[in-house]
């Protein structure tokens, strides 16, 4: 089983709440830094970011013991986290804040030993994927407005792994993607039904 010891994952989402599954055996929070592009609380007011963090590195503390019928453990239960809050209490946010979060990660990756960046969010089709800064084929303007680089390429050059959570898309969306109009590519940054909290819609950005 993977441990994740010594690895830090930056989760760009709705934040990460305090949760027993995300602490060490000594009860120390494994979220080593909480950053937010939103005003107000640093914690997760929507619930999705904490949910994603549990999949990545939950240690099953809350689902263990004599009364537990099932145990839910994440992929790497000793991993550390950076909480990057870009979504509000309704699960919505702005692309510009996602890009701000990426820039912060690039500036602080050595300080916090960040090796993986997780994006599990998306938004409706509004333009060609060639113009979308969040997709593999998209580009973002650098200072001066003349140089443009993909988010994935920026992270790749910094030796950071970008993890996408692919969502379930309709045939119409797949057709639009093939025609160059799909805002989110095959490995889209969107929440799938399999991992979305049952009582809440998935996060969206505009």
C-alpha positions as a Markdown table, in Angstrom:
| # | Residue | x | y | z |
|---|---|---|---|---|
| 1 | Unk | 0.0 | 0.0 | 0.0 |
| 2 | Unk | 1.2 | 3.5 | -0.8 |
| 3 | Unk | 2.1 | 5.6 | 2.2 |
| 4 | Unk | 2.6 | 9.1 | 0.8 |
| 5 | Unk | 5.1 | 9.9 | 3.6 |
| 6 | Unk | 7.1 | 13.0 | 2.8 |
| 7 | Unk | 4.8 | 13.9 | -0.1 |
| 8 | Unk | 2.7 | 17.1 | -0.1 |
| 9 | Unk | -0.4 | 17.4 | -2.4 |
| 10 | Unk | -1.9 | 20.8 | -3.2 |
| 11 | Unk | -5.6 | 20.5 | -3.5 |
| 12 | Unk | -7.2 | 23.4 | -5.5 |
| 13 | Unk | -10.8 | 23.2 | -4.6 |
| 14 | Unk | -13.2 | 24.5 | -1.9 |
| 15 | Unk | -10.6 | 24.2 | 0.9 |
| 16 | Unk | -9.9 | 21.3 | 3.3 |
| 17 | Unk | -11.7 | 21.1 | 6.6 |
| 18 | Unk | -10.4 | 19.8 | 9.9 |
| 19 | Unk | -11.1 | 16.0 | 9.9 |
| 20 | Unk | -9.8 | 13.1 | 12.0 |
| 21 | Unk | -9.1 | 11.2 | 8.8 |
| 22 | Unk | -6.7 | 13.9 | 7.8 |
| 23 | Unk | -4.5 | 13.9 | 10.9 |
| 24 | Unk | -1.5 | 12.0 | 12.0 |
| 25 | Unk | -1.5 | 9.2 | 14.5 |
| 26 | Unk | -0.6 | 11.8 | 17.1 |
| 27 | Unk | -3.6 | 14.0 | 16.2 |
| 28 | Unk | -1.6 | 16.6 | 14.2 |
| 29 | Unk | -3.4 | 18.1 | 11.2 |
| 30 | Unk | -1.8 | 16.9 | 8.0 |
| 31 | Unk | -3.0 | 20.1 | 6.2 |
| 32 | Unk | 0.2 | 22.1 | 6.7 |
| 33 | Unk | -1.0 | 25.3 | 5.0 |
| 34 | Unk | -4.3 | 26.8 | 4.2 |
| 35 | Unk | -4.4 | 29.4 | 1.4 |
| 36 | Unk | -7.5 | 31.1 | 0.1 |
| 37 | Unk | -8.5 | 33.4 | -2.8 |
| 38 | Unk | -11.9 | 33.9 | -1.1 |
| 39 | Unk | -12.7 | 36.4 | 1.7 |
| 40 | Unk | -13.7 | 35.0 | 5.0 |
| 41 | Unk | -13.1 | 31.6 | 6.4 |
| 42 | Unk | -10.1 | 29.4 | 5.3 |
| 43 | Unk | -12.0 | 26.2 | 6.0 |
| 44 | Unk | -14.1 | 24.2 | 3.6 |
| 45 | Unk | -17.6 | 25.6 | 3.6 |
| 46 | Unk | -18.8 | 23.5 | 0.6 |
| 47 | Unk | -17.4 | 20.1 | 1.5 |
| 48 | Unk | -16.0 | 19.0 | -1.8 |
| 49 | Unk | -12.3 | 19.8 | -1.1 |
| 50 | Unk | -12.4 | 17.8 | 2.2 |
| 51 | Unk | -14.0 | 14.9 | 0.3 |
| 52 | Unk | -11.3 | 14.9 | -2.4 |
| 53 | Unk | -8.6 | 15.1 | 0.3 |
| 54 | Unk | -10.1 | 12.0 | 1.9 |
| 55 | Unk | -9.9 | 10.1 | -1.3 |
| 56 | Unk | -6.3 | 11.1 | -1.7 |
| 57 | Unk | -5.0 | 10.6 | 1.8 |
| 58 | Unk | -7.7 | 9.7 | 4.4 |
| 59 | Unk | -6.4 | 7.3 | 7.1 |
| 60 | Unk | -9.7 | 5.7 | 8.0 |
| 61 | Unk | -9.7 | 7.0 | 11.6 |
| 62 | Unk | -13.4 | 7.9 | 11.5 |
| 63 | Unk | -14.4 | 4.6 | 10.0 |
| 64 | Unk | -12.3 | 2.3 | 12.3 |
| 65 | Unk | -13.2 | 0.8 | 15.6 |
| 66 | Unk | -15.6 | -1.8 | 17.0 |
| 67 | Unk | -18.7 | -0.1 | 15.6 |
| 68 | Unk | -17.4 | 0.4 | 12.1 |
| 69 | Unk | -19.0 | -1.8 | 9.5 |
| 70 | Unk | -16.8 | -0.6 | 6.6 |
| 71 | Unk | -13.4 | 1.1 | 6.5 |
| 72 | Unk | -12.7 | 4.0 | 4.1 |
| 73 | Unk | -9.0 | 4.7 | 3.6 |
| 74 | Unk | -7.4 | 7.0 | 1.0 |
| 75 | Unk | -4.8 | 6.1 | -1.6 |
| 76 | Unk | -1.9 | 7.5 | 0.5 |
| 77 | Unk | -2.9 | 7.9 | 4.1 |
| 78 | Unk | 0.3 | 9.6 | 5.3 |
| 79 | Unk | 0.4 | 12.3 | 2.7 |
| 80 | Unk | 0.5 | 16.0 | 3.7 |
| 81 | Unk | -1.8 | 18.6 | 2.2 |
| 82 | Unk | -1.9 | 22.2 | 1.1 |
| 83 | Unk | -5.5 | 23.6 | 1.1 |
| 84 | Unk | -6.0 | 25.9 | -1.9 |
| 85 | Unk | -9.4 | 27.4 | -1.5 |
| 86 | Unk | -10.8 | 28.9 | -4.8 |
| 87 | Unk | -14.5 | 27.9 | -4.4 |
| 88 | Unk | -17.1 | 29.4 | -2.1 |
| 89 | Unk | -19.8 | 27.9 | 0.1 |
| 90 | Unk | -21.9 | 27.3 | -3.0 |
| 91 | Unk | -19.1 | 25.5 | -4.9 |
| 92 | Unk | -18.6 | 28.3 | -7.4 |
| 93 | Unk | -15.5 | 30.3 | -8.2 |
| 94 | Unk | -13.5 | 32.1 | -10.8 |
| 95 | Unk | -10.8 | 30.8 | -13.2 |
| 96 | Unk | -8.6 | 33.7 | -12.3 |
| 97 | Unk | -8.4 | 32.4 | -8.7 |
| 98 | Unk | -7.4 | 29.0 | -9.9 |
| 99 | Unk | -4.5 | 30.6 | -11.8 |
| 100 | Unk | -3.6 | 32.5 | -8.7 |
| 101 | Unk | -3.5 | 29.3 | -6.8 |
| 102 | Unk | -1.2 | 27.7 | -9.4 |
| 103 | Unk | 1.2 | 30.7 | -9.2 |
| 104 | Unk | 1.3 | 30.4 | -5.4 |
| 105 | Unk | 2.1 | 26.7 | -5.7 |
| 106 | Unk | 5.0 | 27.4 | -8.1 |
| 107 | Unk | 6.4 | 30.0 | -5.7 |
| 108 | Unk | 6.2 | 27.8 | -2.6 |
| 109 | Unk | 6.7 | 24.2 | -3.9 |
| 110 | Unk | 10.2 | 23.8 | -2.4 |
| 111 | Unk | 9.1 | 25.3 | 1.0 |
| 112 | Unk | 6.3 | 22.8 | 1.4 |
| 113 | Unk | 7.7 | 19.9 | -0.6 |
| 114 | Unk | 4.8 | 20.0 | -3.0 |
| 115 | Unk | 5.0 | 17.2 | -5.6 |
| 116 | Unk | 1.3 | 16.8 | -6.8 |
| 117 | Unk | -1.4 | 19.3 | -7.7 |
| 118 | Unk | -5.0 | 18.1 | -7.7 |
| 119 | Unk | -7.8 | 19.8 | -9.7 |
| 120 | Unk | -11.3 | 18.3 | -9.4 |
| 121 | Unk | -13.4 | 21.1 | -10.8 |
| 122 | Unk | -14.7 | 22.4 | -14.1 |
| 123 | Unk | -17.1 | 24.8 | -15.8 |
| 124 | Unk | -19.5 | 24.9 | -18.8 |
| 125 | Unk | -18.4 | 25.2 | -22.4 |
| 126 | Unk | -17.9 | 28.9 | -23.2 |
| 127 | Unk | -15.0 | 28.9 | -25.7 |
| 128 | Unk | -12.6 | 26.8 | -27.7 |
| 129 | Unk | -10.3 | 24.6 | -25.6 |
| 130 | Unk | -7.4 | 26.3 | -27.4 |
| 131 | Unk | -8.2 | 29.5 | -25.4 |
| 132 | Unk | -9.0 | 27.9 | -22.1 |
| 133 | Unk | -6.1 | 28.3 | -19.7 |
| 134 | Unk | -7.1 | 25.3 | -17.6 |
| 135 | Unk | -7.0 | 22.6 | -20.2 |
| 136 | Unk | -3.9 | 20.9 | -21.7 |
| 137 | Unk | -4.3 | 22.8 | -24.9 |
| 138 | Unk | -5.1 | 26.1 | -23.3 |
| 139 | Unk | -2.8 | 29.0 | -22.7 |
| 140 | Unk | -2.5 | 31.8 | -20.1 |
| 141 | Unk | -0.9 | 35.2 | -20.7 |
| 142 | Unk | 2.3 | 35.9 | -18.9 |
| 143 | Unk | 3.2 | 39.4 | -17.7 |
| 144 | Unk | 3.5 | 41.7 | -20.7 |
| 145 | Unk | 0.8 | 39.8 | -22.6 |
| 146 | Unk | 3.2 | 38.4 | -25.2 |
| 147 | Unk | 4.2 | 35.0 | -23.8 |
| 148 | Unk | 1.6 | 32.3 | -23.2 |
| 149 | Unk | 2.1 | 28.9 | -21.6 |
| 150 | Unk | -0.2 | 26.0 | -20.6 |
| 151 | Unk | -0.9 | 25.5 | -16.9 |
| 152 | Unk | 0.1 | 21.8 | -17.3 |
| 153 | Unk | 3.4 | 22.8 | -18.9 |
| 154 | Unk | 4.1 | 25.4 | -16.2 |
| 155 | Unk | 3.6 | 22.7 | -13.5 |
| 156 | Unk | 5.5 | 20.1 | -15.6 |
| 157 | Unk | 8.5 | 22.4 | -15.9 |
| 158 | Unk | 8.5 | 22.8 | -12.1 |
| 159 | Unk | 8.5 | 19.0 | -11.8 |
| 160 | Unk | 5.0 | 18.9 | -10.4 |
| 161 | Unk | 2.5 | 16.3 | -11.3 |
| 162 | Unk | -1.0 | 17.5 | -12.2 |
| 163 | Unk | -3.8 | 15.2 | -11.3 |
| 164 | Unk | -7.2 | 15.5 | -13.0 |
| 165 | Unk | -10.4 | 13.8 | -12.0 |
| 166 | Unk | -12.3 | 12.9 | -15.2 |
| 167 | Unk | -16.0 | 13.5 | -15.2 |
| 168 | Unk | -18.8 | 11.8 | -17.0 |
| 169 | Unk | -19.8 | 13.7 | -20.1 |
| 170 | Unk | -22.7 | 13.4 | -22.5 |
| 171 | Unk | -22.2 | 12.3 | -26.2 |
| 172 | Unk | -23.0 | 15.9 | -27.2 |
| 173 | Unk | -20.1 | 17.2 | -25.1 |
| 174 | Unk | -17.8 | 14.6 | -26.6 |
| 175 | Unk | -18.8 | 15.7 | -30.1 |
| 176 | Unk | -18.2 | 19.3 | -29.2 |
| 177 | Unk | -14.8 | 18.4 | -27.8 |
| 178 | Unk | -13.9 | 16.7 | -31.0 |
| 179 | Unk | -15.0 | 19.8 | -33.0 |
| 180 | Unk | -12.8 | 22.0 | -30.9 |
| 181 | Unk | -15.5 | 23.7 | -28.9 |
| 182 | Unk | -15.3 | 21.6 | -25.7 |
| 183 | Unk | -14.2 | 23.6 | -22.7 |
| 184 | Unk | -13.0 | 20.6 | -20.8 |
| 185 | Unk | -10.9 | 17.9 | -22.5 |
| 186 | Unk | -11.1 | 14.1 | -22.1 |
| 187 | Unk | -9.2 | 14.3 | -18.9 |
| 188 | Unk | -11.3 | 17.2 | -17.6 |
| 189 | Unk | -11.1 | 19.0 | -14.3 |
| 190 | Unk | -14.6 | 18.2 | -13.2 |
| 191 | Unk | -16.3 | 16.1 | -10.6 |
| 192 | Unk | -17.6 | 12.7 | -11.5 |
| 193 | Unk | -20.8 | 11.2 | -10.1 |
| 194 | Unk | -18.8 | 8.4 | -8.5 |
| 195 | Unk | -17.0 | 10.8 | -6.2 |
| 196 | Unk | -19.4 | 13.7 | -5.8 |
| 197 | Unk | -21.1 | 14.1 | -2.5 |
| 198 | Unk | -24.6 | 12.6 | -3.1 |
| 199 | Unk | -26.6 | 15.6 | -1.8 |
| 200 | Unk | -24.6 | 18.4 | -3.4 |
| 201 | Unk | -23.8 | 19.3 | -7.0 |
| 202 | Unk | -20.3 | 19.3 | -8.3 |
| 203 | Unk | -18.1 | 22.5 | -8.1 |
| 204 | Unk | -18.1 | 24.9 | -11.0 |
| 205 | Unk | -15.9 | 27.9 | -12.0 |
| 206 | Unk | -16.7 | 30.8 | -14.2 |
